[in-house]
Each structure stands twice: as C-alpha cells, then as structure tokens.
C-alpha cells in the first residue's frame, strides 16, 4: 500500500491522438520516471494518483536506449518517492509484483516471479540493446509500460517495458529495464535532459562450440565474438579484427577471422551481454579500456581502446 501512493497513471496527448501508461515518483523534487516510449512525441502529459489527485507534467529528459524518461510535475505538493531496490540482487524464482494501468484499468497489481535475469532487449535506438533486463511472468499488458516491478519488500527492481506476445496480451513473458540502469541514467536526464553512452563500435555475438572450432580456440572458450567492426569507430582505431571470410565447420557456414573479447579491465567477459553490460554500467565516453582478446588461432593479446560517444 505504501508503494501504491507513489504510482501514477500517465495520460499523453500527441498529434496522432492519445495514449496512457504508468510511472512512479522518483524523488522529493516531484520527478516521475516512466518509459520513453510512453511519452514519445507528447504534446501534453498528465499524471494521476490512486487517490484522485491529477497534475500536469513536463517531459524534461528522454533516453530511448534504456527506454527511460523523466517528467516534472507542476505542483507545490511534495510527492512521495518510491523505494528503489538493487536489480543486481534479482534472481529467478523470487517474488515479482507489477503495478500499473493495463488496458486502462487503473492501479492494478499482478504477482508472479522473476523468471530470468540478464536478458537483452532491443532499445529504441536501432542497432543497440538494453542489457541486464529482468524477465517476469507477472501479468504485464499494454498500459503497464513505465510502471514498477517490485520485489516482495516493495522495492523497485525494474521498470516494466515490453512483453513478448503475438497478441499484445500477456503470455507470461514480460521484460523490465533494471532499476540500476535507471539509477545511472535518470540523474543525467534531470540535469541535462540526456544520457551519453560510451561506444566501442562493434557488433557480434556469443562464442558457440562450432565457432570456437572454426577459430581454432581452446575447448570451452567463452566470450564476445566481434563479427563486425564499425568503420571509423573506436574499435577500428584500436585495430580490432572482425570476420573476413566464411568457412564450413561440421556442415555449417561460419564467419571467422574476428577477435573474441574474453576480458575488459580485468573483468571476465563470457558473452556479448557481459560486454554490453560492462560498457553501459562501468564506462563513459573518453575512457580508455583494456580488452583481453583471443585472436583467431588462440593468440591472447591486450588491446587498449579509447571509447567514443554512441551515435
């Protein structure tokens, strides 16, 4: 019930019509946090509380990459912020509670579990992903977007953002942006209206058994394989290698020649998700990071990269 006092319904008017979503009070300065896609192209925004209070609000910052936005409520009243948790402590099987306004049904609470962690979902900035996403089977439907995902203590561990469903209705697979990413992004959105991400300038995927065979890497190698180095990006300047030819391994075509990142600044990297997570949470543009790389053939080298600004 304490958390419900901090939840809002968000009503948006745009040139194309209107829409609604959910959000929650972030701090004592009357800032509201929601999804960026909830308020995209808004001409006017209103927030409403369960007790009937309603206020106009202004969008002061948006980040399509994390799908997070900040509103500022126009009132002299002091709004009550919700309690923030630690999304890094989320584990599969723990209680998860989603609060929001599905299908316009105000302030609805659904309960389930955290069904997976460490997911990646496509961000609003095409070509990039949001890391460390929490998956839940708590019923999440259109209108829940921007609302909090709580643990059993009532602490926010995520911001409900997407569902996976052919019918756009809950099918037991919902995704929440981890609150720890919001903790990084929101202060910059409040201060300057934007958050600037570090950029390595690569695309790729995890190392599979077949790929490791094709690259002649040690058995059991895990890491982030660089399939493409973006022209003019930091990785190209640091002479990271990408795939340059296709070979057949066990009857499958495999693109080989690229480097495999197995560590960054001393932190082990076992997947592309690990690499994206580290760059998002632990680096900023202009930082120089040291990549531990396995070249094709298994030669282990270190390469320093000065990170750029994500385009």
N, C-alpha and C positions, 0 to 999 in steps of 0.2 A: 504493500500500500504506500510506503514511503517513496518507492521508485515511481509509482503512478503519478505522484504530484509533480514530477519533473518531465513527464512525457507530453508531447504536443502532437496535435494533428496539424498538418501543413496544407493549406489551400493555395493553389497557384493559378494565376491568370496569365495566359500568353496570347500572342496574336492568333494562334491556331485554335484557341479555346481555353480549356482549363484542366486541372488535374489535382491530385491530392497525394499525400504521403505522410510520413511520420518523422519525428525528430525528438531531441531531448535537450534539456538545459545543460550547458557545458560549465558555466562559471557564474559568479555573482555579478558579473558585468552584463548580464542579460544576453549572452550569446547562445544561440541554438545551433546544434550540429545535426546535419542530415546528409543524405546522398546528393552528390552533384546532379545526378540525372533527375532528381525530384524537382529541382528549381531551375533547370536549364531553360534559357530563353524567357525567364519570368518577367512579366511587366509589373505585376504586383503580387505580394505574398502576405498571407495572414496566418498566424498561429493561434490555436485554440487549446485550452486545457480542459481536463475532465470536469472541473467544477463550473464550466461555462465561461470563464474569462477568455477574451479574444483580443489580440493586439496586431496591428500592422507590423511588418518586419521588412528589413532591407538586407539584400544579399551583399556581404562585404568581402567574400573570398570564395573561390572555387578551385578545385583540383580534380580534373577529370581522370587523371592517372589512378588516384586512390578512390575515386568516386566519393569525395567528401566535400561538403560545402558548409560555410558558416553564415548564419543570419544574425542580425542585431535587432532586438525587439525595441520598439519605440514606446517605452513606459517608464514612469518613475518608480513603479513597484520593483521590489527586489525578488527576482525569481530564484527558485531553489534548484541548485545544480544536482545532478545525479552523481552517484558514487562510481568512480572509474576503477576497474579492476586491472588485471595483468593478463593479456591474452596469451603470453608465453606459458602460462600455467594451465591452459586449456588442454584436456586430454580426452580421447574418445571414451564414451561411457558416462561422463559426468552430466548432471542435470543442466539443461539449457532452457531458458524461458524467453520467448519473443513477445514483445508488446508493440502494438501498432494499430493501424486502422485498415485492416484488409477489406477490400470491396466497399470501403466507406463505413464499415461497422466500427464505430469509434471505440478506441481504448480496449481492444481485445487482447487477451493473454492466452498464449498457447505454450504447452510444455512438451519437451522431448529430451533428447540427449545431444551432446556433441558426437557426431558420427564419424568425423575425420578432422584432422588438422593438417596444415602445411600444403593446402591446395593452392593452385594458381588460377586466377580468372582473368579474362581479357578486360583490360581497362578501357576507358573512353578514348584514350589516346591510342589509336590503332597501331599495332606492332609492339606494344608493351603489355605487361601483365602486372597484376597486383599479387604480391607474394603472401605466404603465411595465412591464407584465408581459412576461416573456420567453416566446416560443413556441419549442418544440423538437420535432424528430422523433425524438429518443432515446426508446426504448420506455418509457412511463410507464403503469403499471397500478394498480388498487386494491392498496393496501399500500405503494406508493411515496410516498404523501402524507406530507409533512413531511421527506422526505429531501432532500439537497442536489443541486443541479445545479452541476457543476464545469466550469471551463474546462480547457484542456489542461495548465495548470500545477498543477492540483489545488486551485485557489482556488474558494470558493463564490461563484457569481454569482446563485443563486436558490434558492428553496425550492419543490420540486415540489408543486403544489397541486391541479390539475384536469386532466382530459382532455376532449376533445370526441369523443364516440363514442356511437352509438346502442346499442352492445352492451356498454358499460362496459369494453371492452378497447381496447388501444392501436390507434389508427388513424392514427398519425403526427402527431397534433396534441395536444401537451401544453403546459401552462402553468405557469410558475414565478413565484412572488412575488419581485420583485427584492430582492437582499440589501441594497441601500441603504435600502429601506423598513424592513427588519428592523433595520438599524443605528439608525434613528430610534426605532422602537417598543420594541425589547427593553429598553434601559436603563430606560425608564419602567415597563415591566412588572415588571422586577426590583425597582425602588424602591417602586412604589406599587400594582402589580397591574393598572394600566390605562394606556391612552394616550388623550389627549383631542385630537380633531381640530378644526381651525378649520372654520367653516361660513359659506358665503356665502348660502345659501338660494335657490338657483335650480336649475332643470333645463333641459336644452336639448340641442343637437346642433351638428354642424359646419354651416358655410355652404356650401350647394350652389350651382351656377350658377343653377338655377331660383329658389332662394330669394333670391339676390342680385338677380336681375331684379325679383322681387316687392317687394323692399325698396328698390329704386332705389339700389343701392350700386354703387360703381365696379367695372368689369370686373376679374375676378381676385381679388376680395375674399376673404380667408380669415379665419376667426375662430370664436369660440364664440357661437352664437346662443342668446339667452335666450328660450325658449318659455314658461316659467312662472316666476313669482316667488312664493316660498312666503310665505303670509300670516304676518305677524308676524316675519319673518326680517330679517337684516341688509340684504339687497338691497332689500326693500320700504322700509325706513327711509331708504335712500340714494336712493330714487326711481328705481331701475332699472325699465325698461319691459319688459313681456312681451307675447306675442301677444294681440291683441284682436279680430281678425277674420280671415276666410278669403276669399281671392280666387283666381281661376283664372289660372294662368300656363302657357302652352303646353299647355292642356288638363288641367293638374294642379291640384288644390286645394292652396293654400299658406297656412299660418297666418302672418300678418305683423303688424307693429306692435312687435315686440320689439327690444331693443338687441343689438348684436353687439360682444362684447369682443374687441379686437384687441391689447391690451397690458395688463400689470399690473406696476406699479412699474418701468416701463421695459423689461420683458421682453416680446418679441413673443409673441402668442397666435395660433396659426394653426388651432386645433381645440379642441373641448371637452376632449380628452385633455390638451392643453397646460395648460388652465386647471386641471383636476383635479390634474395633476402638480405644478404650482406651489403650489397651496393645500396639498397634502399635505406637500411636502418643504420649503417655504420660509416657512410661516406657522404661527402658533399663535393660539388664541382670544385676543381682545382687541387683536390687531394691527390697525392701520388701513392698508389698501392703497389705491392709486390705480389705478382702472380706466380705461383708454383705450377709449372706446366710440364706435361708429358708430350713431347713431340712424337710424331709418327716413328715407330721403331722402339719407343720406350725411353729415349734420352730425356732425363729430368733436368730442367733449367729454370731459372728465375728471370722474370721479365717485369721491369718497372713500367707502370702506365700512369700518366697524369690524366685524371678523369676530366671529361668535358661537361657541358650542360646538355641535358636530354632535349632533343628537338621536339 
